[in-house]
Each structure stands twice: as structure tokens, then as C-alpha cells.
């Protein structure tokens, strides 16, 4: 048994080391390329892995000018934060109603399966009809993008909320009902605060998807002049061609806000995922 445990620990150590290298190697390459000058870019492996000869922030400064960084950042923050707030409010309510309703009526089970099935519909099928509909409804702007994100992430978020809801005893709601609290008050005073770990999980998953998404803003807001950061970064593929230095500098700038958000919510995220997985 001891020998088997040692072998298992050795295998896990090797896997963790390989995983760490796999994650940090691309980050290292992105970091050093962002600080290098175009003249330092070479096909030589040793030269590619070497740090820059002179550390300079010129690439970051130029990348900010090309992408109109502050305006693009403002659009990304507005869309992402608004989507997070509305998703937590609306999707948690939907998850609560469906989760509690499934225990009493089979129709809620059908509604649950219908909503969750939306996870299997690819965006490419919906893209062209959505472009036409949003244009006809005057939603070819940031508001339309936010509305679509709420629809796109509803299946996943409802799945998470209904699973996590099983960790919350129904007896608490029954006690509040006996005390004369309405269903609405019971939800906001008791259930909603107890779902805080899942709120953090939903927030970060929704934030990652909206922050990094290119296709939805591209097809919906095309021609409006309102670029998100990922949309503005498409300029590097045409205007600069093979100048990856500015592109990677811009990618690192875009990474910082979402990375800070994840670090702040990390404990709540891990708690929400673990509890939702065990009893979901």
C-alpha cells in the first residue's frame, strides 16, 4: 500500500509539473514578446525564448493608441458588468423558481430541460437570424449585445443555480412562511444571500465569456464604432500583419482586469463549484 501510494504521488507530481509548464509557457511567451521590438523577433528557438534585450513599454503605449484603449475598455466593462449583474439577478430567480417547482410539478422539469438544452445550440446557427432581428428591433448596439448574453448564458447559469439550490434546506423557507414572510421576501432575505458562492461562480464564468467574446459584438455592433477590447484587437491582424509585439501587449492589458476579478472571487468560486458538483 505504501509503495502504491508513493507511485501515485510521483505520478501526480509529474502531471502537476507538466500542467504548470503547459499553462505558464504561453504566458511567458506572451509576456516577453510584448516587451520585445520587431527586430528581435526571430525564427531561432533560443532567440524566441530569450528575454528582450531592452525592456520598454513602447509596445503597450502604441497598442493603446491603435485600439483606442480607454474607450474600448469602457465598452467592455459596461457590457461585462451589466451582464454580470443582470445574470445574477435574473438567472438566480429563474433557477430558484424552477428548482423548487420541480419538486411539486413535472411541468417545471420540462421547462428546466428546455432551458438547459440551449447549451447545445451552436452560435453559428443563430448568428444570421439574430443579426437581422436585432437590426429590425433597433438593438444593433451594446444593449442588444447584453440582451443576447443574458439569453446565451441562461442555460448554464440555471443549471448551476438549480444544482446549488439543493444545498439550501427547504425548512428555512417553510419557517419564514410560517412567520408570515412572502415568497419574494423569503427569496431575497434567506435564499439569495445563501447562494453567494454560486453568485461568484456565475459571475466569473459569465465575465470570462463576455469579456473575451469576439463574434457577438462583431456581428451585432459592426459599423457602430463602439468596439470592445477583443473587437478592437482585430486591427492587429490587418494593420500590422506579423507585428505580434503590439498584439501581445494589447492582450496582456486586456488580461489584467479579468485576472484581478478572478483573484478577488477565487474562494467563492471554488466553494460554489464544489458544492454544486457534490449535491447537484
NUNU-423333 format. One line per field, with one value per residue (C-alpha): residue number from 1; x, y, z. Coordinates in pm, whole numbers, m for minus. Example, Ala and Ser with C-alpha at 12.3 -4.5 7.8 and 13.67 -1.06 7.14 Angstrom:
% residues 2
num: c(1 2)
u: c(1230 1367)
v: c(m450 m106)
w: c(780 714)
***
This chain:
% residues 280
num: c(1 2 3 4 5 6 7 8 9 10 11 12 13 14 15 16 17 18 19 20 21 22 23 24 25 26 27 28 29 30 31 32 33 34 35 36 37 38 39 40 41 42 43 44 45 46 47 48 49 50 51 52 53 54 55 56 57 58 59 60 61 62 63 64 65 66 67 68 69 70 71 72 73 74 75 76 77 78 79 80 81 82 83 84 85 86 87 88 89 90 91 92 93 94 95 96 97 98 99 100 101 102 103 104 105 106 107 108 109 110 111 112 113 114 115 116 117 118 119 120 121 122 123 124 125 126 127 128 129 130 131 132 133 134 135 136 137 138 139 140 141 142 143 144 145 146 147 148 149 150 151 152 153 154 155 156 157 158 159 160 161 162 163 164 165 166 167 168 169 170 171 172 173 174 175 176 177 178 179 180 181 182 183 184 185 186 187 188 189 190 191 192 193 194 195 196 197 198 199 200 201 202 203 204 205 206 207 208 209 210 211 212 213 214 215 216 217 218 219 220 221 222 223 224 225 226 227 228 229 230 231 232 233 234 235 236 237 238 239 240 241 242 243 244 245 246 247 248 249 250 251 252 253 254 255 256 257 258 259 260 261 262 263 264 265 266 267 268 269 270 271 272 273 274 275 276 277 278 279 280)
u: c(0 282 463 143 83 436 387 57 216 501 258 53 368 470 120 114 455 350 26 210 453 167 m11 284 484 230 205 583 599 322 497 841 703 504 828 1041 1099 1006 1375 1418 1157 1337 1270 1559 1429 1688 1622 1248 1273 1524 1404 1411 1745 1588 1273 1042 673 661 459 195 176 132 m118 m332 m335 m425 m713 m838 m781 m978 m1292 m1277 m1209 m1510 m1736 m1605 m1651 m2002 m2116 m1946 m2052 m2410 m2435 m2297 m2540 m2844 m2739 m2701 m3038 m3246 m3089 m3085 m3457 m3522 m3310 m3492 m3839 m3752 m3552 m3824 m4102 m3957 m4030 m4404 m4486 m4349 m4401 m4108 m3890 m3980 m3906 m3573 m3474 m3594 m3379 m3071 m3097 m2998 m2641 m2624 m2729 m2418 m2392 m2323 m2680 m2828 m2590 m2762 m3121 m3000 m2826 m3146 m3375 m3157 m3129 m3508 m3564 m3306 m3082 m2770 m2577 m2441 m2791 m2854 m2525 m2608 m2955 m2808 m2551 m2831 m3000 m2681 m2565 m2907 m2891 m2557 m2643 m2984 m2814 m2568 m2830 m3075 m2794 m2668 m3021 m3026 m2773 m3026 m3277 m3641 m3712 m3570 m3825 m4105 m4010 m4014 m4355 m4489 m4359 m4563 m4290 m4390 m4215 m4044 m3917 m3806 m3602 m3423 m3370 m3280 m3214 m3031 m2763 m2706 m2630 m2337 m2073 m2275 m2325 m1945 m1914 m2179 m2022 m1674 m1793 m2019 m1744 m1490 m1730 m1844 m1501 m1326 m1608 m1546 m1823 m2129 m2005 m1861 m2189 m2420 m2225 m2045 m2039 m2147 m1796 m1844 m1565 m1498 m1135 m1139 m1307 m1052 m769 m873 m697 m361 m438 m477 m293 21 27 305 382 289 462 178 m85 53 97 m272 m367 m181 m355 m691 m598 m531 m893 m1043 m747 m795 m1167 m1094 m840 m1089 m1368 m1148 m1254 m1623 m1588 m1420 m1682 m1969 m1833 m1754 m2092 m2282 m2096 m2137 m2506 m2613)
v: c(0 241 163 218 549 662 577 763 1071 1055 1039 1328 1535 1478 1563 1883 1988 1926 2113 2408 2424 2397 2693 2921 2869 3055 3330 3362 3384 3644 3849 3859 3918 4214 4378 4288 4504 4374 4347 4094 3857 3560 3203 3082 2887 3025 3380 3336 3213 3477 3784 4121 4297 4619 4631 4901 4985 5138 4842 4894 5265 5205 4924 5155 5413 5164 5005 5336 5152 5357 5379 5010 4923 5129 4946 4607 4699 4834 4525 4277 4434 4494 4136 4000 4197 4111 3746 3703 3867 3714 3371 3312 3385 3152 2883 2922 2904 2605 2426 2449 2393 2063 1907 1964 1983 1783 2080 2257 1961 2009 2383 2304 2061 2303 2587 2371 2228 2574 2486 2254 2510 2649 3022 2978 2856 3158 3421 3536 3537 3730 3992 4052 4055 4288 4529 4533 4590 4868 4656 4656 4817 4748 4692 4422 4250 4250 4107 3828 3743 3706 3458 3271 3218 3143 2763 2721 2955 2799 2459 2584 2759 2470 2232 2457 2516 2158 2266 2506 2336 2390 2405 2758 2877 2692 2860 3201 3120 3036 3373 3544 3625 3632 3416 3724 3835 3481 3463 3797 3769 3400 3218 3485 3555 3182 3139 3382 3121 3032 3402 3436 3129 3254 3599 3482 3232 3494 3756 3532 3458 3815 3974 3751 3716 3850 3709 3858 4221 4174 4069 4286 4613 4611 4959 5139 5248 5101 4848 4617 4529 4193 4361 4644 4390 4258 4565 4399 4126 4370 4690 4534 4192 3997 4257 4037 4266 4517 4244 4060 4387 4457 4103 4145 4478 4311 4021 4233 4337 3988 3834 4070 3990 3617 3654 3851 3593 3281 3140 3188 3031 2715 2680 2723 2473 2213 2232 2242 1936 1727 1778 1898)
w: c(0 87 m238 m438 m261 m344 m711 m714 m555 m808 m1099 m960 m915 m1276 m1401 m1194 m1324 m1684 m1626 m1476 m1767 m2016 m1856 m1784 m2105 m2329 m2066 m2060 m2439 m2450 m2182 m2343 m2694 m2562 m2447 m2749 m3053 m3402 m3487 m3204 m3346 m3494 m3603 m3391 m3090 m2850 m2969 m2942 m2583 m2476 m2284 m2463 m2494 m2368 m2156 m2285 m2261 m2609 m2740 m2471 m2548 m2920 m2863 m2651 m2930 m3203 m3007 m2862 m2536 m2284 m2494 m2585 m2221 m2115 m2360 m2244 m1877 m1936 m2127 m1892 m1561 m1675 m1800 m1471 m1254 m1466 m1500 m1123 m1056 m1335 m1366 m990 m973 m1267 m1105 m775 m929 m1145 m875 m614 m866 m993 m654 m697 m1069 m1362 m1594 m1424 m1512 m1877 m1853 m1692 m1968 m2234 m2099 m2040 m2392 m2515 m2419 m2720 m2983 m3161 m3213 m3586 m3638 m3459 m3594 m3913 m3774 m3469 m3682 m3878 m3574 m3365 m3660 m3709 m3335 m3311 m3087 m3303 m3019 m2669 m2527 m2786 m2705 m2333 m2403 m2615 m2348 m2094 m2324 m2418 m2058 m1913 m1974 m1799 m1512 m1449 m1442 m1178 m965 m960 m863 m585 m458 m327 m63 88 323 234 609 619 367 545 872 701 552 898 1022 753 500 136 m123 m265 77 165 m151 m106 270 301 m27 m225 41 92 m278 m261 m360 m668 m746 m757 m979 m1220 m1218 m1315 m1577 m1733 m1712 m1884 m2167 m2227 m2177 m2431 m2684 m3033 m3251 m3080 m3074 m3424 m3586 m3374 m3331 m3666 m3814 m3495 m3399 m3048 m3013 m2723 m2647 m2831 m3127 m3133 m3122 m3463 m3604 m3545 m3796 m4082 m3999 m3855 m4017 m3845 m3578 m3283 m3033 m3022 m3034 m2731 m2544 m2601 m2494 m2165 m2099 m2162 m1933 m1624 m1534 m1568 m1383 m1089 m1084 m1074 m792 m581 m631 m624 m284 m353 m699 m570 m294 m539 m790 m524 m353 m679 m807 m491 m441 m784)
***
